[in-house]
C-alpha cells in the first residue's frame, strides 16, 4: 500500500474530448493511493455536466470510452489545489477555444482570452501550485508565450515547434527510452512536463515529489538540476564545441 504522502491534497485535471482513457484512470487511482483527491474538470458551457469522448487511433476494433465531468474550472478556487494538470493528447487544443466577440474581426490577441488559457495563466502566476503538462499539454500555454519563455520542458514531438517558438528550453528524451523512464520527465521548479501519455506514472510521481518538497518548505528549484537536465546541458555543450 502506498504511503499517504499527499493526504488532504486536491489535484485538478483538465480534460476534454480526445482524452486518453489509461492516462485519466491512472490519475484516478495513483493519486488517491498517495492520499490525494482528484477532480476532473473542464469547460461546461453553463451546463451541470458534460460528457467527453476518448481518442481512437484505429477505427476498427476500438470502442470509445466516455467520462462525465461536473466541475467547471471557471467556478473553482485555484488556491485549494496542490497541483493542476493539463491532460495529454488533443484535450489542450480543444480547450484553447475562445469566443470571438460579435462584430469584431478575429485577432491573434484573442487567443489569450480562452478561459482555459486564463486558468493556467493564473496557476502559473502562483508558485505554490505545481503545474503539470503531459505530452501535448503545453499547447494550452502557447497563446501566452511569456509563460513558457526560459522554462525547461519536455513534450511530444508534435508540439515541439510551437513550444520552442514560444521560447521554452527543450530537453529531449533519451534515445529508445522505455515508458515511465524518469528521464522522460522534466521538472522545472513548480512546473512538471512529460514526454508522452505513456509516461503518466513517472509524471505523477514527479508531481507528488514537488508537492511534498514544497510542503516541507524546500526550494522547488533544488530539483531542477536532475540527471535528465544535466545530460541535456552536456549535449548542448558538445554541440557548441
VOBA-1610 file (N, C-alpha, C; in pm, whole numbers, padded with zeros to 5 digits, always signed):
BEGIN
Unk+00085-00119+00000Unk+00000+00000+00000Unk+00088+00124+00000Unk+00056+00219-00088Unk+00138+00339-00100Unk+00125+00427+00024Unk+00233+00498+00056Unk+00232+00592+00167Unk+00144+00711+00131Unk+00065+00757+00228Unk-00029+00868+00203Unk+00044+01003+00211Unk+00142+01022+00124Unk+00223+01144+00131Unk+00147+01268+00086Unk+00035+01249+00016Unk-00044+01364-00032Unk-00178+01373+00040Unk-00186+01320+00160Unk-00311+01320+00235Unk-00367+01462+00248Unk-00494+01476+00213Unk-00560+01606+00224Unk-00540+01698+00105Unk-00458+01659+00010Unk-00431+01744-00107Unk-00535+01719-00216Unk-00560+01823-00295Unk-00652+01812-00408Unk-00576+01838-00538Unk-00606+01756-00637Unk-00542+01766-00768Unk-00649+01794-00873Unk-00628+01897-00954Unk-00720+01929-01063Unk-00664+01876-01195Unk-00748+01807-01272Unk-00708+01758-01403Unk-00809+01810-01506Unk-00760+01892-01599Unk-00847+01944-01703Unk-00855+01846-01819Unk-00978+01815-01861Unk-01000+01718-01966Unk-01094+01774-02072Unk-01098+01706-02185Unk-01190+01738-02293Unk-01202+01613-02379Unk-01277+01623-02487Unk-01286+01512-02580Unk-01150+01484-02644Unk-01126+01358-02677Unk-01000+01305-02728Unk-00898+01283-02618Unk-00947+01254-02498Unk-00860+01218-02387Unk-00811+01074-02404Unk-00707+01039-02328Unk-00653+00904-02327Unk-00706+00832-02203Unk-00791+00731-02219Unk-00854+00666-02103Unk-00755+00615-01998Unk-00646+00550-02044Unk-00550+00493-01949Unk-00485+00602-01864Unk-00460+00716-01925Unk-00400+00827-01851Unk-00494+00875-01740Unk-00620+00901-01777Unk-00716+00952-01679Unk-00738+00851-01567Unk-00748+00723-01601Unk-00768+00619-01499Unk-00648+00614-01404Unk-00528+00639-01456Unk-00409+00637-01371Unk-00412+00752-01271Unk-00456+00870-01314Unk-00473+00981-01221Unk-00572+00942-01111Unk-00680+00876-01150Unk-00787+00844-01056Unk-00752+00730-00961Unk-00645+00660-00988Unk-00602+00552-00898Unk-00474+00586-00823Unk-00373+00636-00894Unk-00242+00657-00831Unk-00243+00774-00732Unk-00304+00886-00768Unk-00309+00998-00673Unk-00385+00960-00545Unk-00502+00894-00553Unk-00568+00851-00430Unk-00485+00753-00347Unk-00405+00669-00414Unk-00316+00580-00340Unk-00218+00660-00255Unk-00186+00781-00301Unk-00095+00868-00227Unk-00169+00960-00129Unk-00302+00947-00127Unk-00382+01022-00031Unk-00454+01143-00087Unk-00432+01176-00214Unk-00491+01295-00273Unk-00627+01268-00335Unk-00705+01374-00350Unk-00835+01367-00417Unk-00821+01429-00556Unk-00872+01361-00657Unk-00862+01409-00795Unk-00996+01465-00840Unk-00993+01587-00894Unk-01112+01649-00950Unk-01093+01665-01100Unk-01173+01593-01179Unk-01174+01614-01323Unk-01260+01736-01351Unk-01212+01825-01436Unk-01287+01946-01465Unk-01266+01989-01610Unk-01358+02072-01657Unk-01349+02120-01794Unk-01436+02245-01805Unk-01456+02290-01928Unk-01549+02399-01954Unk-01685+02337-01982Unk-01784+02371-01902Unk-01914+02305-01913Unk-02017+02389-01987Unk-01983+02511-02025Unk-02074+02594-02105Unk-02210+02610-02037Unk-02206+02639-01905Unk-02326+02664-01826Unk-02417+02542-01811Unk-02364+02426-01838Unk-02438+02303-01817Unk-02394+02240-01685Unk-02480+02163-01620Unk-02440+02099-01494Unk-02337+01989-01513Unk-02335+01929-01630Unk-02241+01822-01658Unk-02211+01817-01808Unk-02100+01756-01842Unk-02064+01738-01983Unk-02001+01601-02001Unk-02028+01538-02113Unk-01971+01407-02144Unk-01865+01422-02252Unk-01749+01361-02229Unk-01639+01369-02324Unk-01604+01230-02374Unk-01554+01226-02498Unk-01527+01101-02567Unk-01377+01080-02581Unk-01331+00958-02562Unk-01188+00928-02570Unk-01137+00932-02713Unk-01007+00935-02726Unk-00941+00932-02857Unk-00939+00789-02910Unk-00952+00776-03041Unk-00944+00645-03106Unk-00843+00654-03220Unk-00739+00571-03213Unk-00637+00570-03317Unk-00676+00480-03433Unk-00743+00372-03402Unk-00784+00277-03506Unk-00936+00267-03505Unk-00996+00294-03621Unk-01141+00294-03629Unk-01198+00154-03603Unk-01135+00054-03659Unk-01184-00083-03643Unk-01129-00145-03515Unk-01219-00200-03436Unk-01177-00274-03317Unk-01172-00192-03190Unk-01165-00060-03198Unk-01160+00023-03078Unk-01298+00076-03044Unk-01330+00071-02917Unk-01458+00122-02869Unk-01431+00248-02788Unk-01496+00359-02820Unk-01470+00482-02744Unk-01515+00470-02600Unk-01447+00540-02513Unk-01486+00547-02373Unk-01534+00688-02343Unk-01611+00700-02235Unk-01670+00829-02202Unk-01641+00864-02056Unk-01630+00993-02030Unk-01625+01040-01892Unk-01722+01156-01877Unk-01791+01159-01765Unk-01883+01267-01733Unk-01815+01359-01631Unk-01814+01487-01662Unk-01749+01587-01577Unk-01853+01685-01527Unk-01851+01714-01397Unk-01949+01808-01341Unk-01886+01925-01268Unk-01756+01948-01292Unk-01689+02064-01233Unk-01639+02153-01345Unk-01682+02278-01344Unk-01632+02376-01440Unk-01513+02448-01377Unk-01398+02444-01445Unk-01278+02505-01386Unk-01294+02654-01363Unk-01391+02717-01428Unk-01412+02861-01409Unk-01479+02890-01275Unk-01528+02785-01208Unk-01600+02804-01082Unk-01526+02751-00960Unk-01396+02721-00977Unk-01321+02667-00863Unk-01221+02771-00811Unk-01179+02750-00688Unk-01075+02834-00628Unk-00941+02763-00648Unk-00859+02819-00735Unk-00730+02758-00766Unk-00645+02733-00642Unk-00657+02821-00545Unk-00572+02812-00427Unk-00600+02688-00343Unk-00710+02618-00373Unk-00742+02497-00299Unk-00667+02375-00352Unk-00597+02391-00464Unk-00535+02276-00530Unk-00383+02278-00516Unk-00329+02161-00485Unk-00183+02148-00475Unk-00120+02140-00613Unk-00196+02089-00710Unk-00144+02076-00846Unk-00260+02086-00944Unk-00232+02142-01062Unk-00328+02144-01171Unk-00258+02084-01293Unk-00330+01995-01361Unk-00271+01917-01470Unk-00353+01937-01597Unk-00283+01957-01708Unk-00346+01957-01840Unk-00330+01818-01897Unk-00442+01750-01919Unk-00436+01612-01969Unk-00370+01606-02106Unk-00323+01487-02140Unk-00248+01467-02264Unk-00339+01463-02387Unk-00277+01440-02500Unk-00342+01429-02629Unk-00401+01563-02673Unk-00516+01562-02739Unk-00566+01685-02800Unk-00665+01760-02713Unk-00671+01727-02585Unk-00760+01799-02494Unk-00723+01946-02484Unk-00593+01975-02486Unk-00548+02114-02474Unk-00586+02196-02597Unk-00587+02132-02715Unk-00626+02203-02837Unk-00772+02246-02827Unk-00858+02158-02782Unk-01000+02189-02772Unk-01025+02295-02666Unk-00948+02291-02558Unk-00968+02389-02451Unk-00909+02526-02484Unk-00837+02537-02593Unk-00787+02669-02634Unk-00894+02750-02708Unk-01012+02690-02725Unk-01117+02761-02798Unk-01155+02890-02725Unk-01170+02998-02802Unk-01216+03125-02746Unk-01335+03173-02830Unk-01419+03253-02768Unk-01539+03303-02833Unk-01508+03439-02896Unk-01498+03448-03029Unk-01472+03579-03092Unk-01585+03676-03060Unk-01553+03799-03025Unk-01660+03896-02993Unk-01742+03930-03118Unk-01871+03944-03098Unk-01960+03976-03208Unk-01924+04112-03269Unk-01921+04116-03402Unk-01900+04242-03471Unk-01755+04284-03485Unk-01663+04199-03437Unk-01521+04232-03446Unk-01446+04120-03520Unk-01344+04155-03597Unk-01266+04051-03664Unk-01184+03970-03564Unk-01157+03847-03599Unk-01073+03763-03513Unk-00929+03812-03521Unk-00864+03821-03405Unk-00725+03866-03399Unk-00644+03769-03315Unk-00513+03760-03338Unk-00429+03668-03259Unk-00435+03696-03109Unk-00453+03822-03072Unk-00457+03856-02930Unk-00573+03789-02857Unk-00680+03760-02932Unk-00798+03700-02870Unk-00771+03557-02822Unk-00668+03493-02875Unk-00637+03357-02830Unk-00604+03354-02682Unk-00558+03466-02630Unk-00522+03475-02489Unk-00645+03474-02399Unk-00763+03498-02457Unk-00885+03511-02377Unk-00955+03379-02351Unk-00909+03270-02412Unk-00972+03140-02387Unk-00973+03112-02237Unk-01087+03075-02180Unk-01094+03054-02035Unk-00989+02958-01979Unk-00961+02850-02051Unk-00862+02754-02001Unk-00722+02813-02004Unk-00693+02896-02104Unk-00564+02964-02111Unk-00550+03058-01992Unk-00656+03131-01961Unk-00655+03222-01847Unk-00640+03144-01716Unk-00704+03029-01708Unk-00695+02945-01589Unk-00551+02905-01561Unk-00482+02860-01666Unk-00344+02818-01645Unk-00250+02937-01627Unk-00283+03049-01686Unk-00201+03169-01663Unk-00206+03208-01515Unk-00325+03197-01457Unk-00340+03226-01314Unk-00262+03125-01231Unk-00269+02999-01271Unk-00195+02895-01198Unk-00045+02917-01209Unk+00002+02954-01328Unk+00145+02976-01349Unk+00197+03092-01265Unk+00108+03186-01232Unk+00148+03301-01152Unk+00161+03268-01004Unk+00117+03148-00966Unk+00121+03107-00825Unk+00223+02994-00808Unk+00343+03023-00759Unk+00446+02919-00745Unk+00413+02812-00643Unk+00309+02832-00562Unk+00271+02732-00464Unk+00190+02619-00526Unk+00144+02639-00649Unk+00070+02536-00720Unk+00164+02467-00818Unk+00171+02336-00812Unk+00252+02262-00909Unk+00170+02245-01036Unk+00230+02282-01149Unk+00162+02272-01279Unk+00218+02155-01357Unk+00127+02071-01412Unk+00170+01954-01486Unk+00117+01955-01629Unk+00206+01928-01725Unk+00169+01926-01866Unk+00230+01801-01929Unk+00145+01711-01971Unk+00190+01583-02026Unk+00167+01579-02176Unk+00267+01529-02251Unk+00250+01502-02393Unk+00223+01630-02472Unk+00098+01652-02515Unk+00059+01772-02591Unk+00014+01886-02499Unk+00018+01863-02369Unk-00044+01956-02274Unk+00004+02099-02280Unk+00132+02119-02316Unk+00186+02255-02319Unk+00120+02344-02423Unk+00045+02284-02515Unk-00027+02365-02613Unk-00118+02467-02545Unk-00164+02440-02424Unk-00255+02531-02356Unk-00186+02662-02320Unk-00052+02662-02315Unk+00022+02783-02277Unk+00067+02866-02397Unk+00065+02809-02517Unk+00124+02880-02632Unk+00055+03010-02668Unk-00075+03033-02638Unk-00131+03165-02665Unk-00066+03275-02581Unk+00003+03236-02473Unk+00073+03332-02388Unk+00218+03286-02377Unk+00300+03308-02481Unk+00435+03254-02485Unk+00523+03297-02370Unk+00491+03410-02307Unk+00572+03454-02193Unk+00567+03353-02079Unk+00464+03269-02075Unk+00454+03167-01971Unk+00553+03053-01992Unk+00600+03037-02116Unk+00693+02929-02150Unk+00837+02976-02165Unk+00855+03103-02190Unk+00989+03154-02219Unk+01088+03122-02106Unk+01196+03054-02143Unk+01301+03023-02047Unk+01275+02903-01959Unk+01159+02839-01972Unk+01129+02723-01887Unk+01184+02596-01950Unk+01242+02509-01868Unk+01293+02380-01916Unk+01177+02282-01926Unk+01158+02224-02043Unk+01042+02138-02065Unk+01077+02018-02152Unk+00985+01923-02153Unk+00985+01813-02247Unk+00842+01800-02297Unk+00823+01750-02418Unk+00689+01739-02474Unk+00689+01638-02588Unk+00572+01608-02640Unk+00562+01522-02757Unk+00617+01597-02879Unk+00674+01522-02972Unk+00736+01584-03090Unk+00637+01668-03170Unk+00509+01630-03166Unk+00408+01701-03244Unk+00399+01849-03206Unk+00421+01879-03078Unk+00406+02017-03032Unk+00540+02088-03017Unk+00648+02021-03050Unk+00782+02074-03023Unk+00806+02210-03089Unk+00769+02224-03216Unk+00795+02350-03286Unk+00727+02467-03215Unk+00603+02447-03173Unk+00528+02554-03106Unk+00592+02590-02972Unk+00637+02488-02900Unk+00694+02510-02767Unk+00827+02585-02776Unk+00910+02545-02870Unk+01040+02612-02887Unk+01019+02754-02939Unk+00924+02772-03030Unk+00895+02906-03081Unk+00843+02999-02972Unk+00786+02942-02867Unk+00738+03022-02754Unk+00851+03057-02658Unk+00971+03004-02683Unk+01087+03041-02601Unk+01126+02943-02494Unk+01063+02824-02493Unk+01098+02724-02392Unk+01231+02657-02426Unk+01294+02598-02327Unk+01419+02523-02344Unk+01383+02375-02345Unk+01396+02313-02461Unk+01354+02173-02478Unk+01465+02077-02439Unk+01430+01979-02358Unk+01523+01874-02318Unk+01471+01742-02374Unk+01538+01684-02473Unk+01486+01564-02540Unk+01494+01440-02452Unk+01405+01343-02478Unk+01414+01216-02404Unk+01535+01137-02451Unk+01584+01045-02369Unk+01697+00961-02412Unk+01657+00876-02532Unk+01749+00846-02620Unk+01716+00760-02734Unk+01665+00624-02687Unk+01557+00579-02747Unk+01499+00448-02719Unk+01463+00427-02572Unk+01422+00533-02505Unk+01386+00519-02364Unk+01256+00442-02348Unk+01244+00371-02236Unk+01122+00298-02205Unk+01017+00393-02149Unk+00889+00353-02159Unk+00783+00433-02098Unk+00804+00440-01948Unk+00774+00555-01891Unk+00787+00582-01749Unk+00931+00586-01700Unk+01024+00599-01793Unk+01161+00629-01755Unk+01160+00769-01692Unk+01211+00786-01571Unk+01210+00919-01507Unk+01277+01026-01593Unk+01365+00983-01684Unk+01432+01081-01770Unk+01341+01130-01882Unk+01219+01075-01892Unk+01119+01126-01984Unk+01039+01240-01921Unk+01075+01274-01798Unk+01008+01380-01723Unk+01107+01492-01696Unk+01063+01615-01711Unk+01147+01731-01679Unk+01077+01814-01572Unk+01149+01844-01467Unk+01097+01925-01358Unk+01170+02058-01357Unk+01094+02164-01367Unk+01150+02300-01363Unk+01077+02376-01253Unk+01122+02356-01131Unk+01058+02423-01018Unk+00916+02377-00999Unk+00821+02470-01014Unk+00680+02440-00992Unk+00611+02388-01118Unk+00690+02347-01217Unk+00635+02302-01345Unk+00693+02166-01380Unk+00604+02069-01407Unk+00645+01934-01440Unk+00590+01900-01579Unk+00677+01853-01669Unk+00633+01815-01803Unk+00677+01672-01833Unk+00599+01604-01918Unk+00629+01467-01954Unk+00624+01447-02104Unk+00702+01351-02153Unk+00715+01330-02296Unk+00588+01278-02362Unk+00524+01175-02304Unk+00406+01117-02369Unk+00305+01070-02266Unk+00184+01041-02314Unk+00082+00992-02223Unk+00120+00862-02156Unk+00208+00785-02219Unk+00254+00659-02162Unk+00348+00676-02044Unk+00391+00800-02018Unk+00481+00828-01905Unk+00405+00879-01783Unk+00276+00852-01776Unk+00191+00913-01674Unk+00230+00874-01533Unk+00279+00752-01511Unk+00316+00712-01375Unk+00436+00792-01325Unk+00540+00802-01408Unk+00657+00881-01371Unk+00619+01029-01355Unk+00527+01074-01437Unk+00477+01211-01432Unk+00409+01240-01298Unk+00322+01150-01256Unk+00253+01166-01128Unk+00353+01165-01013Unk+00449+01074-01017Unk+00547+01065-00910Unk+00629+01194-00898Unk+00663+01254-01012Unk+00739+01379-01009Unk+00655+01492-00950Unk+00527+01497-00987Unk+00438+01599-00930Unk+00425+01581-00780Unk+00408+01455-00737Unk+00396+01427-00594Unk+00523+01471-00520Unk+00638+01445-00580Unk+00765+01485-00519Unk+00769+01636-00497Unk+00727+01712-00597Unk+00731+01857-00585Unk+00632+01908-00481Unk+00515+01846-00473Unk+00417+01886-00372Unk+00472+01863-00232Unk+00532+01747-00210Unk+00589+01715-00079Unk+00705+01807-00047Unk+00790+01832-00145Unk+00905+01921-00125Unk+00858+02059-00083Unk+00755+02108-00149Unk+00702+02240-00115Unk+00639+02239+00024Unk+00570+02130+00057Unk+00506+02118+00188Unk+00610+02124+00300Unk+00728+02071+00273Unk+00835+02071+00373Unk+00914+02200+00375Unk+00875+02293+00289Unk+00944+02422+00286Unk+01071+02422+00204Unk+01091+02317+00124Unk+01210+02311+00041Unk+01198+02398-00084Unk+01308+02428-00144Unk+01308+02506-00267Unk+01283+02414-00385Unk+01178+02443-00461Unk+01148+02361-00577Unk+01259+02368-00680Unk+01333+02476-00682Unk+01441+02490-00778Unk+01552+02390-00751Unk+01558+02336-00629Unk+01665+02242-00596Unk+01654+02112-00677Unk+01537+02089-00735Unk+01518+01965-00810Unk+01543+01985-00960Unk+01571+02109-01000Unk+01586+02139-01142Unk+01703+02065-01206Unk+01817+02063-01137Unk+01935+02005-01198Unk+01935+01854-01180Unk+01838+01791-01239Unk+01824+01646-01235Unk+01921+01584-01335Unk+01934+01452-01329Unk+02019+01382-01424Unk+01977+01412-01567Unk+01846+01419-01587Unk+01792+01444-01721Unk+01841+01577-01777Unk+01838+01680-01696Unk+01876+01813-01741Unk+02028+01825-01754Unk+02100+01759-01666Unk+02245+01760-01676Unk+02291+01699-01808Unk+02226+01589-01847Unk+02259+01525-01975Unk+02235+01620-02092Unk+02124+01693-02086Unk+02091+01786-02195Unk+02193+01900-02202Unk+02235+01948-02086Unk+02333+02056-02084Unk+02466+02010-02142Unk+02505+01886-02113Unk+02629+01831-02169Unk+02617+01821-02319Unk+02500+01779-02366Unk+02478+01767-02511Unk+02490+01902-02579Unk+02432+02004-02520Unk+02440+02138-02577Unk+02584+02187-02579Unk+02659+02152-02475Unk+02800+02193-02470Unk+02878+02129-02584Unk+02854+01999-02607Unk+02923+01929-02715Unk+02887+01986-02851Unk+02762+02023-02869Unk+02721+02079-02996Unk+02791+02212-03023Unk+02809+02291-02916Unk+02876+02420-02931Unk+03023+02402-02967Unk+03082+02294-02911Unk+03223+02268-02939Unk+03241+02231-03084
//
